[in-house]
């Protein structure tokens, strides 16, 4: 039967049905793993928080572009600007890969949105606590005090902890394990370089007071790291 169909240029009905089933299965897989953040109204809260967080970061970037170059920064501001954008783009792109989708996308969306919100709030608290000493580029003055109140009582770089939370929250909300890995690994590299440059500048400029502060606190997570 199949030989006869081939000779006549006609595909057997069984093969046509199998191809249709395979095509339908792949179409279903790809559609089923489009991240829940692209589904409204389920993701309305996520995008509201995302825009709220992004607005303040946008103005910081504008300010940084207009800022002069500082030798203390060691190029880490540019690294942060490029690294974060690459991580976000790669994280969203990875969310379309069906093989790394997480279970319970609704739960991941809620948890990721909460982490994104928490990171945004912590960033604003850090802005307020540091006041005029908050700079987008590493800039340390000799008369600058060591800030040890608010979240700086517990960790030396809570503003960077906040940005870890923001990016990791986006990755979790996207519901894709690869997105989570990308949005965690890239900031680890970027902010490790930034902290090394920043602490070097603080030690060279402020000296012993900051060294004593370092001995009492961790960098990002209280009592951990």
C-alpha positions as CSV (number, residue, x, y, z in Angstrom):
1,X,0.0,0.0,0.0
2,X,2.7,2.5,1.0
3,X,4.8,1.5,-2.1
4,X,1.8,2.1,-4.3
5,X,1.2,5.5,-2.7
6,X,4.8,6.5,-3.2
7,X,4.7,5.6,-6.8
8,X,1.6,7.7,-7.3
9,X,3.1,10.6,-5.3
10,X,0.5,10.2,-2.6
11,X,1.4,10.1,1.2
12,X,-0.4,7.4,3.2
13,X,-3.1,8.7,5.5
14,X,-1.2,7.3,8.5
15,X,1.9,9.3,7.7
16,X,-0.2,12.5,7.2
17,X,-1.9,11.9,10.5
18,X,1.4,11.3,12.3
19,X,3.0,14.5,10.9
20,X,-0.1,16.5,11.9
21,X,0.1,15.1,15.4
22,X,3.8,15.9,15.7
23,X,3.3,19.4,14.3
24,X,0.4,19.9,16.7
25,X,2.4,18.6,19.7
26,X,5.3,21.1,19.0
27,X,2.8,23.9,18.5
28,X,1.2,23.1,21.8
29,X,4.6,22.9,23.6
30,X,5.8,26.3,22.3
31,X,2.4,28.0,23.1
32,X,2.2,26.4,26.5
33,X,5.5,27.7,27.5
34,X,5.1,31.4,26.6
35,X,5.9,33.0,29.9
36,X,2.9,33.9,32.0
37,X,4.3,37.5,32.2
38,X,3.1,37.9,28.7
39,X,-0.5,37.0,29.6
40,X,-2.9,39.6,30.8
41,X,-4.6,40.2,33.2
42,X,-2.6,37.7,35.2
43,X,0.7,39.6,34.8
44,X,-0.8,43.2,35.2
45,X,0.7,43.5,38.7
46,X,4.1,42.3,37.5
47,X,4.3,44.9,34.7
48,X,3.0,47.7,37.1
49,X,5.9,46.9,39.5
50,X,8.4,46.5,36.7
51,X,7.6,49.9,35.3
52,X,7.7,51.5,38.8
53,X,11.1,50.0,39.4
54,X,12.4,50.8,35.9
55,X,11.5,54.5,36.1
56,X,13.9,55.3,38.9
57,X,16.6,53.2,37.3
58,X,16.1,55.1,34.0
59,X,16.7,58.5,35.7
60,X,19.8,57.1,37.4
61,X,21.2,56.0,34.0
62,X,20.4,59.4,32.5
63,X,22.3,61.0,35.4
64,X,25.2,58.6,34.9
65,X,25.6,59.4,31.2
66,X,26.0,63.0,32.1
67,X,28.5,62.3,34.9
68,X,32.2,62.8,34.3
69,X,34.5,59.9,34.3
70,X,36.0,58.9,37.7
71,X,39.2,56.9,38.1
72,X,37.9,55.4,41.3
73,X,35.1,53.7,39.3
74,X,37.5,51.6,37.3
75,X,35.0,51.3,34.5
76,X,32.5,49.4,36.6
77,X,29.6,51.8,35.9
78,X,29.8,51.0,32.2
79,X,30.0,47.3,33.1
80,X,26.8,47.6,35.2
81,X,24.9,49.4,32.5
82,X,25.8,46.9,29.8
83,X,25.7,43.8,32.0
84,X,22.3,44.5,33.5
85,X,20.7,45.2,30.1
86,X,22.3,42.1,28.6
87,X,21.0,40.0,31.5
88,X,17.5,41.3,31.2
89,X,17.4,40.8,27.4
90,X,18.8,37.3,27.7
91,X,16.5,36.4,30.6
92,X,13.4,37.4,28.6
93,X,14.7,35.6,25.5
94,X,15.4,32.4,27.5
95,X,11.8,32.4,28.8
96,X,10.6,31.3,25.4
97,X,12.6,28.0,25.6
98,X,10.0,25.4,26.6
99,X,12.6,22.9,28.0
100,X,13.4,25.0,31.1
101,X,9.9,26.1,32.1
102,X,9.2,25.9,35.8
103,X,6.2,24.2,37.3
104,X,3.3,26.3,38.8
105,X,3.9,29.4,36.7
106,X,1.3,31.3,38.7
107,X,3.1,30.7,42.0
108,X,6.5,31.7,40.4
109,X,4.9,34.9,39.0
110,X,3.6,36.0,42.4
111,X,6.8,35.1,44.2
112,X,8.9,36.9,41.5
113,X,6.7,40.0,41.6
114,X,7.0,40.2,45.4
115,X,10.8,39.9,45.1
116,X,10.9,42.6,42.4
117,X,8.8,44.8,44.6
118,X,11.0,44.2,47.6
119,X,14.1,45.0,45.7
120,X,12.6,48.2,44.4
121,X,11.6,49.3,47.9
122,X,15.0,48.5,49.3
123,X,16.7,50.5,46.5
124,X,14.7,53.6,47.4
125,X,15.5,53.1,51.1
126,X,19.2,53.0,50.2
127,X,18.8,56.2,48.1
128,X,17.2,58.0,51.0
129,X,19.7,56.7,53.7
130,X,22.8,57.7,51.6
131,X,21.4,61.0,50.5
132,X,24.1,63.1,48.8
133,X,26.6,60.3,49.1
134,X,24.7,58.1,46.7
135,X,26.5,58.2,43.4
136,X,26.1,56.2,40.2
137,X,29.8,56.0,39.7
138,X,32.3,55.1,42.4
139,X,33.1,58.5,44.0
140,X,34.6,58.7,47.5
141,X,35.6,62.0,49.2
142,X,38.0,62.3,52.1
143,X,35.4,63.9,54.3
144,X,32.8,61.2,53.6
145,X,31.5,59.4,56.8
146,X,30.9,55.7,57.0
147,X,27.1,55.2,56.8
148,X,26.1,52.7,59.4
149,X,22.3,53.2,59.9
150,X,19.3,51.8,58.1
151,X,20.1,48.7,55.9
152,X,23.8,49.7,56.1
153,X,23.8,48.6,59.7
154,X,23.5,45.0,58.5
155,X,25.3,44.9,55.1
156,X,27.8,47.1,53.3
157,X,26.1,47.1,49.9
158,X,22.3,46.8,50.4
159,X,21.7,48.8,47.2
160,X,23.3,46.0,45.2
161,X,21.5,43.4,47.2
162,X,18.3,45.2,46.1
163,X,19.3,45.0,42.5
164,X,20.0,41.3,42.9
165,X,16.5,41.0,44.2
166,X,15.1,42.9,41.2
167,X,16.8,40.9,38.6
168,X,16.3,37.5,40.3
169,X,12.6,38.5,40.8
170,X,12.3,39.1,37.1
171,X,13.8,35.7,36.4
172,X,11.5,33.9,38.8
173,X,8.4,35.7,37.4
174,X,9.3,34.6,33.9
175,X,8.9,31.0,35.1
176,X,12.0,29.7,33.4
177,X,15.0,28.1,35.1
178,X,17.4,29.3,32.5
179,X,16.1,32.9,32.9
180,X,16.7,32.5,36.7
181,X,20.3,31.3,36.1
182,X,21.1,34.1,33.6
183,X,19.6,36.9,35.8
184,X,21.6,35.6,38.8
185,X,24.9,34.7,37.2
186,X,25.5,38.0,35.3
187,X,24.9,40.3,38.3
188,X,27.2,38.1,40.4
189,X,30.0,38.8,38.0
190,X,29.1,42.5,37.5
191,X,28.6,43.4,41.1
192,X,31.6,41.5,42.3
193,X,33.7,43.6,40.1
194,X,31.9,46.8,41.2
195,X,32.3,46.0,44.9
196,X,36.0,45.3,44.6
197,X,36.5,48.7,43.0
198,X,34.2,50.5,45.5
199,X,35.8,49.0,48.6
200,X,39.3,49.6,47.3
201,X,38.3,53.3,46.8
202,X,36.7,53.5,50.3
203,X,39.7,51.9,52.0
204,X,42.2,54.2,50.2
205,X,40.2,57.3,50.9
206,X,38.5,56.8,54.3
207,X,40.9,54.2,55.7
208,X,40.6,52.6,59.1
209,X,37.0,53.6,59.9
210,X,35.8,51.7,56.8
211,X,38.2,48.8,57.5
212,X,36.6,48.5,61.0
213,X,33.1,48.6,59.4
214,X,34.1,45.8,57.0
215,X,35.1,43.6,59.9
216,X,31.6,44.0,61.4
217,X,29.5,43.5,58.3
218,X,29.0,41.3,55.3
219,X,28.7,42.6,51.8
220,X,25.2,41.5,50.6
221,X,23.4,39.2,53.0
222,X,23.6,39.7,56.8
223,X,25.8,37.0,58.5
224,X,26.1,35.1,55.2
225,X,28.1,36.8,52.4
